[in-house]
Amino acid sequence: MDVYRPKKDPRPCRRKDKDNPYEIFSVGIDTDSPHFYVSFKDGQGVQICMEIDKAVFDLLDRFELDDLSFLNEWDRHIEHSELTETALHARAFADIESVEITADKSMRNEQLRRAIAALPEIQRRRLVMYYFDGLTYEEIAERERCTHPAVIKSVKAAISKLKKYFFK
């Protein structure tokens, strides 16, 4: 392992179906206690990120491989027989992100994952529950068996550390 670059998620980058409802990723894969997450949009279009256990992560990873297998089969054998004039027209004018935008988003997401992984455990856990799981301060305090102001202070400290990380 390169000393200057932390170990990344060992799973290879995979292409996704545009209708794929979720994305899975891990944080702290090179530590003793890695965290696994699934990110998806709910029925109202709100982005949700939840921590999942390793077994669920592995299962979703397997589903991604099955989807990829299906997409490859579709590309090689099925799609070409079903192309119509309307489908070709729709495909020609579909909104496509530029490579620069996609690469920039990917780099920012990776930076954010590294910054969150560098936070102390309590701050990281509370930040994820507040911003990614959508829990309120009160709900987090109840789960953590602590006071509401302690959760607010912890989340604000995490945000402050993230700001220092990005704006140093």
Protein Blocks (a to p, Z undefined) as FASTA:
>chain_A
ZZkbccddfbdcddddfklcbdcddehklbmbdcdddddddfkopacdddddfklmmmmm
mmmmmmmmmmmmmmmmmmmmmccfklmmmmmmpccddfklmmmmmmmmmmmmmmmmmpcf
klmmmmmmmmmnopafklmmmmnopafklmmmmmmmmmmmmmmmmmZZ
